[in-house]
Amino acid sequence: MEILWQDLRQGARSLFKQRTFTIVVVTTLALGVGANTAIFSVVHAVLLQSLPYPAADRLVMVWETRRSNPSGQNVINMGNFFDWKEQNRVFEDMAAFVGASVNLTGDGEPEKIPSQIATTNLFNILGVKPILGRTFAPDEGKPGQPGVVVISFGLWQRRFGADPGIIGRKLNLNGAETTVIGVMPAGFNWHVNYGPITTKMAEMWSPWQVEERNRRGRGSMAVARLKPGVSLEQAQAEMSAIHSRIERQYPDFNAGWGVNLVPLRAQFAGKIRPALLVLLGAVGIVLLIACANVANLLLARAAGRQREVAVRAALGANRGRIIRQLLTESLLLAGLGGVAGLTLAWWGTDLLVSLAPPDLLNLPQVKLNAVVLGFTLGITLATGVIFGLAPAFEATRLNLSESLKEGGKSAGGMRARRLRNSLVVLEVALALVLLIGAGLLIRSFALLHGVDPGFNAQKVLTMGVSLPWSKYDNDQKRVNFFRQAIAEMQALPGVESVGAVNSLPFGSFHAGTSVDIEGRPLLPVVQKLKTGVMVTDANYFRAMQIPLKRGRLFTDQEAAEMRHVVVINEAFARQHFPNEDPLGKHVTIYMKADNRPCEIIGVVGDSKHLNLDAEVRPMSYWPHPELASSGMTFVIRTRGDAASVTSAARNVIRALDPEQPVADVRTMESLIGNSMAGARFNTLLLTIFAVVALLLAVVGIYGVMAYSVAQRTREIGVRMALGARANDVLRLVVRRGMTLSLAGVAIGMAASFALTRLMETMLFNVSVTDPLTFAGIPFLLAIVALLACLVPARRAAKVDPMVALRRD
């Protein structure tokens, strides 16, 4: 211990004497360690940290899937759900739930609360108990029983000021009196997204008693808990067998459908997992480049310390003792770099959270906890050994008599030069891998950003309104409310046009169903034509500036009364009427119990709905009276800044119904921006890491060439004394540096061809071997490397032969 303390003190004195060297090394390590710690903190929270449910590894989501896409995830039918629940022997229990929203009035401003309705066993399956009150009893939620609700910790704090007397409090939800019976703990964030659109975290849960087991649609989600000892594979096999029996029993509804089990962890992390692993690999490369840079600096420093090492050896220090001393200095440097990196990571983690897309799991839990600190300690020690071991061994390989000579200039020998050169090649190769990865993402994001959504998103404000059925209890009341609101918003100053739609593009999912075309034979279930379904008013297409291609749009009368007309998009016409005019044709779109044929009166342009990189699918637009939805989103096109009419538009709703909340007030541009948040996040981070890697690689090239020039000053002087010109010396130095750089580029190109395939799912309309990227990025790196070589080369070309020849 005393020897270790002695080594530490001596190492500290040595590093303090060479403060510039120490600052450069610590800064380099801080970049690598800090970036790795920040990314790992997110990876830990999203992919590794245990979920806040007992035995969470036995929780699985249960999805229905189309045979054509067995790994896909589609919401389930409740009739099938109860058959699964009753026939399986692999689950302890199954629960179903569905996203909803409720209007909370009284106790302040009206507010739309994101919620779920769930079978009464949901909380028991998840194994989470409330911190106040209780969860649902088996009989709650049945017709005629008092309404009850469980609320989230966040809603209890935000809306009710953490009132300890909240249990038993009466709330007005959708016009009905409802009693709060429980408050869930702070860490309970039960919310499942199954598509590209991120919905809000549920803050309320109501009991769901399913009385009718019909086979008319799919709109729910299910979670199950595996029995102890049952594997996921066993459960999947049994559930597939059960579903095959159900398919034979109900072929008209279930033909072509299967069932898929997804572990809860994989469900939560599915969309972001590949990107996080790529980013973790990227920061690992940055750390390797940092280590290579530091190793090069230590090799150069070791060459200058050979006389010191030789004196120690002459005084009796064995090689192991000297290596230990040098390694102690390396670990001391690593420790300082680790502390600086931890400080950088503390700030960087907050920055990552602020930049991250909204669908990252557990972002509030991203923090520098004990596991993350342990990771930082581990990589700090590992880097200290990695960058310190080779220089330590190299420094102790010396010729004692030559090193003790005054002015002895072994310069580390040929072996040390080869090692320094190899490290530069490695840095360039790794930097190229990151630069090509970033280049592919930048190309992909640029193409995605340039996609035409099919409508004009500029100067459009959106706001959602969901009318309570208890107050607006028939179709005409709901239609009249939205017609009147649109008319009054249209009259507001600065408003150009106003429309309404039940499924806002980039804001919510749309319904889907099967289609029969009048005059054609009925198709088997698995071959049925498909369409998306959206409900609009007469002005929606004008407000969104979706172009009319053929026919006409809805008249005011068709938007006020049920006239059985429909507008379709071009994709519908292409796929379902490939060689005929769809106008005037009648189609039956199965969305209601009393489905009747509707006449196609118009064809509008295709528009994106879920995200910009999704394929446009057939879409049918119904006028609001045809399917009088209680939830619609206003689309307000303005002449100036869209946000400027927010207050006036809210006042229109408040004047019509003071108890009606307005929710999800956003611009259309922000919605499209949110849909690209994941791609933007990946592109930005990988680009930052690639730039850092490039800078470190350039510093490495410059450092090696500058050191080489310094060591060869006498040789350069001799060459110039014998007639070599400045340009000859310039070419000599540049040629050596570019040889190393181009070797690194060649190795990096080969590695990139192999590694970029891991990014395939992150790219849009760009090949993982995109020729433009694979040609442009290496050229750019070569130019930067040339500039890094020119600085020491110009210095070498200016050497005075007389001064150089007088050097020892």
QUIBEL-V381541 format. One record per residue. N is the residue number from 1. RES is the residue in one letter. PSI is psi in whole degrees, 0 to 359 (999 if undefined). Layout:
n=<N	N>
res=<RES	RES>
psi=<PSI	PSI>
This chain:
n=<1	2	3	4	5	6	7	8	9	10	11	12	13	14	15	16	17	18	19	20	21	22	23	24	25	26	27	28	29	30	31	32	33	34	35	36	37	38	39	40	41	42	43	44	45	46	47	48	49	50	51	52	53	54	55	56	57	58	59	60	61	62	63	64	65	66	67	68	69	70	71	72	73	74	75	76	77	78	79	80	81	82	83	84	85	86	87	88	89	90	91	92	93	94	95	96	97	98	99	100	101	102	103	104	105	106	107	108	109	110	111	112	113	114	115	116	117	118	119	120	121	122	123	124	125	126	127	128	129	130	131	132	133	134	135	136	137	138	139	140	141	142	143	144	145	146	147	148	149	150	151	152	153	154	155	156	157	158	159	160	161	162	163	164	165	166	167	168	169	170	171	172	173	174	175	176	177	178	179	180	181	182	183	184	185	186	187	188	189	190	191	192	193	194	195	196	197	198	199	200	201	202	203	204	205	206	207	208	209	210	211	212	213	214	215	216	217	218	219	220	221	222	223	224	225	226	227	228	229	230	231	232	233	234	235	236	237	238	239	240	241	242	243	244	245	246	247	248	249	250	251	252	253	254	255	256	257	258	259	260	261	262	263	264	265	266	267	268	269	270	271	272	273	274	275	276	277	278	279	280	281	282	283	284	285	286	287	288	289	290	291	292	293	294	295	296	297	298	299	300	301	302	303	304	305	306	307	308	309	310	311	312	313	314	315	316	317	318	319	320	321	322	323	324	325	326	327	328	329	330	331	332	333	334	335	336	337	338	339	340	341	342	343	344	345	346	347	348	349	350	351	352	353	354	355	356	357	358	359	360	361	362	363	364	365	366	367	368	369	370	371	372	373	374	375	376	377	378	379	380	381	382	383	384	385	386	387	388	389	390	391	392	393	394	395	396	397	398	399	400	401	402	403	404	405	406	407	408	409	410	411	412	413	414	415	416	417	418	419	420	421	422	423	424	425	426	427	428	429	430	431	432	433	434	435	436	437	438	439	440	441	442	443	444	445	446	447	448	449	450	451	452	453	454	455	456	457	458	459	460	461	462	463	464	465	466	467	468	469	470	471	472	473	474	475	476	477	478	479	480	481	482	483	484	485	486	487	488	489	490	491	492	493	494	495	496	497	498	499	500	501	502	503	504	505	506	507	508	509	510	511	512	513	514	515	516	517	518	519	520	521	522	523	524	525	526	527	528	529	530	531	532	533	534	535	536	537	538	539	540	541	542	543	544	545	546	547	548	549	550	551	552	553	554	555	556	557	558	559	560	561	562	563	564	565	566	567	568	569	570	571	572	573	574	575	576	577	578	579	580	581	582	583	584	585	586	587	588	589	590	591	592	593	594	595	596	597	598	599	600	601	602	603	604	605	606	607	608	609	610	611	612	613	614	615	616	617	618	619	620	621	622	623	624	625	626	627	628	629	630	631	632	633	634	635	636	637	638	639	640	641	642	643	644	645	646	647	648	649	650	651	652	653	654	655	656	657	658	659	660	661	662	663	664	665	666	667	668	669	670	671	672	673	674	675	676	677	678	679	680	681	682	683	684	685	686	687	688	689	690	691	692	693	694	695	696	697	698	699	700	701	702	703	704	705	706	707	708	709	710	711	712	713	714	715	716	717	718	719	720	721	722	723	724	725	726	727	728	729	730	731	732	733	734	735	736	737	738	739	740	741	742	743	744	745	746	747	748	749	750	751	752	753	754	755	756	757	758	759	760	761	762	763	764	765	766	767	768	769	770	771	772	773	774	775	776	777	778	779	780	781	782	783	784	785	786	787	788	789	790	791	792	793	794	795	796	797	798	799	800	801	802	803	804	805	806	807	808>
res=<M	E	I	L	W	Q	D	L	R	Q	G	A	R	S	L	F	K	Q	R	T	F	T	I	V	V	V	T	T	L	A	L	G	V	G	A	N	T	A	I	F	S	V	V	H	A	V	L	L	Q	S	L	P	Y	P	A	A	D	R	L	V	M	V	W	E	T	R	R	S	N	P	S	G	Q	N	V	I	N	M	G	N	F	F	D	W	K	E	Q	N	R	V	F	E	D	M	A	A	F	V	G	A	S	V	N	L	T	G	D	G	E	P	E	K	I	P	S	Q	I	A	T	T	N	L	F	N	I	L	G	V	K	P	I	L	G	R	T	F	A	P	D	E	G	K	P	G	Q	P	G	V	V	V	I	S	F	G	L	W	Q	R	R	F	G	A	D	P	G	I	I	G	R	K	L	N	L	N	G	A	E	T	T	V	I	G	V	M	P	A	G	F	N	W	H	V	N	Y	G	P	I	T	T	K	M	A	E	M	W	S	P	W	Q	V	E	E	R	N	R	R	G	R	G	S	M	A	V	A	R	L	K	P	G	V	S	L	E	Q	A	Q	A	E	M	S	A	I	H	S	R	I	E	R	Q	Y	P	D	F	N	A	G	W	G	V	N	L	V	P	L	R	A	Q	F	A	G	K	I	R	P	A	L	L	V	L	L	G	A	V	G	I	V	L	L	I	A	C	A	N	V	A	N	L	L	L	A	R	A	A	G	R	Q	R	E	V	A	V	R	A	A	L	G	A	N	R	G	R	I	I	R	Q	L	L	T	E	S	L	L	L	A	G	L	G	G	V	A	G	L	T	L	A	W	W	G	T	D	L	L	V	S	L	A	P	P	D	L	L	N	L	P	Q	V	K	L	N	A	V	V	L	G	F	T	L	G	I	T	L	A	T	G	V	I	F	G	L	A	P	A	F	E	A	T	R	L	N	L	S	E	S	L	K	E	G	G	K	S	A	G	G	M	R	A	R	R	L	R	N	S	L	V	V	L	E	V	A	L	A	L	V	L	L	I	G	A	G	L	L	I	R	S	F	A	L	L	H	G	V	D	P	G	F	N	A	Q	K	V	L	T	M	G	V	S	L	P	W	S	K	Y	D	N	D	Q	K	R	V	N	F	F	R	Q	A	I	A	E	M	Q	A	L	P	G	V	E	S	V	G	A	V	N	S	L	P	F	G	S	F	H	A	G	T	S	V	D	I	E	G	R	P	L	L	P	V	V	Q	K	L	K	T	G	V	M	V	T	D	A	N	Y	F	R	A	M	Q	I	P	L	K	R	G	R	L	F	T	D	Q	E	A	A	E	M	R	H	V	V	V	I	N	E	A	F	A	R	Q	H	F	P	N	E	D	P	L	G	K	H	V	T	I	Y	M	K	A	D	N	R	P	C	E	I	I	G	V	V	G	D	S	K	H	L	N	L	D	A	E	V	R	P	M	S	Y	W	P	H	P	E	L	A	S	S	G	M	T	F	V	I	R	T	R	G	D	A	A	S	V	T	S	A	A	R	N	V	I	R	A	L	D	P	E	Q	P	V	A	D	V	R	T	M	E	S	L	I	G	N	S	M	A	G	A	R	F	N	T	L	L	L	T	I	F	A	V	V	A	L	L	L	A	V	V	G	I	Y	G	V	M	A	Y	S	V	A	Q	R	T	R	E	I	G	V	R	M	A	L	G	A	R	A	N	D	V	L	R	L	V	V	R	R	G	M	T	L	S	L	A	G	V	A	I	G	M	A	A	S	F	A	L	T	R	L	M	E	T	M	L	F	N	V	S	V	T	D	P	L	T	F	A	G	I	P	F	L	L	A	I	V	A	L	L	A	C	L	V	P	A	R	R	A	A	K	V	D	P	M	V	A	L	R	R	D>
psi=<321	322	320	316	322	317	319	315	317	320	319	318	319	317	326	325	327	68	323	314	314	317	317	314	313	320	317	313	323	320	313	312	318	315	317	319	317	313	320	327	323	316	318	315	324	319	336	324	137	141	153	45	138	137	51	340	347	3	132	148	145	120	153	143	149	144	328	345	73	340	0	173	117	145	162	164	136	332	315	321	313	329	316	313	320	333	342	156	15	346	143	320	164	145	150	152	163	143	146	186	151	149	117	120	163	170	40	200	143	142	139	119	122	134	179	147	135	147	149	349	6	308	327	319	317	338	28	132	150	157	340	140	218	174	199	142	155	329	352	147	354	153	137	349	154	144	136	157	145	136	161	161	319	317	321	318	314	311	328	13	32	39	117	344	24	328	127	355	141	130	150	103	118	36	1	145	129	141	132	124	349	155	124	158	165	325	2	104	71	105	129	120	137	8	188	343	127	122	168	152	131	138	356	150	132	149	146	116	111	111	323	124	71	167	65	355	171	123	6	172	157	144	145	156	122	145	150	134	352	126	163	322	318	316	318	317	315	317	325	321	317	317	328	320	318	324	319	328	324	68	328	331	323	357	132	3	148	193	145	130	133	122	145	320	314	325	312	323	2	314	329	346	308	319	318	322	322	316	322	319	324	314	333	321	318	318	320	319	319	317	319	321	313	320	321	318	319	325	317	319	322	323	325	349	13	323	318	316	320	320	318	317	320	331	3	358	128	171	319	320	320	317	319	320	315	323	325	317	319	317	327	317	316	320	316	319	323	318	315	321	324	320	317	320	325	315	321	327	317	322	318	315	320	331	342	149	157	350	11	133	144	29	324	337	2	113	167	80	189	321	316	320	321	320	316	316	318	312	333	313	319	317	322	319	317	309	347	336	309	312	324	315	320	322	334	359	95	158	110	315	321	320	332	347	140	120	7	132	66	335	25	349	171	323	318	320	318	320	317	318	319	322	322	316	317	316	314	317	315	320	321	321	313	319	320	319	315	321	319	317	321	316	316	314	322	318	320	317	333	358	134	119	350	1	169	109	351	141	39	124	139	146	137	145	129	114	134	135	331	330	322	79	10	165	319	321	318	316	316	321	310	324	317	318	318	318	319	324	325	332	356	144	137	356	130	313	154	135	181	148	149	338	95	129	136	8	338	165	154	160	162	150	183	162	138	139	126	135	352	151	148	135	155	160	315	347	6	142	148	153	150	158	128	149	129	169	186	339	357	312	324	318	322	350	44	120	142	123	320	155	219	172	182	141	167	324	320	334	354	336	155	111	3	55	159	148	141	166	174	326	321	313	318	315	323	343	61	331	27	163	122	342	133	347	156	134	146	115	116	88	347	166	326	58	133	150	140	145	133	117	346	158	123	166	155	144	148	153	306	314	167	333	5	147	138	131	164	138	138	137	122	143	150	319	335	325	85	80	142	345	117	155	127	138	109	110	128	165	335	218	125	321	344	341	6	308	316	321	320	319	328	314	319	324	324	322	101	340	5	114	155	136	164	52	110	157	154	326	322	325	316	321	319	326	338	8	320	313	321	317	310	315	315	311	314	326	317	313	323	320	317	316	319	315	318	320	319	317	320	315	312	316	315	317	321	318	318	318	317	319	335	18	316	316	319	320	318	315	316	326	330	5	358	137	167	321	326	317	319	312	322	311	316	319	318	316	319	332	314	316	315	329	318	321	317	315	318	323	314	317	322	320	326	317	330	345	337	345	5	318	349	358	150	116	26	129	150	348	41	119	321	316	315	345	318	317	312	323	316	316	321	320	316	319	321	318	322	329	331	327	304	333	317	323	319	323	341	8	135	117	321	318	316	321	338	349	148	999>
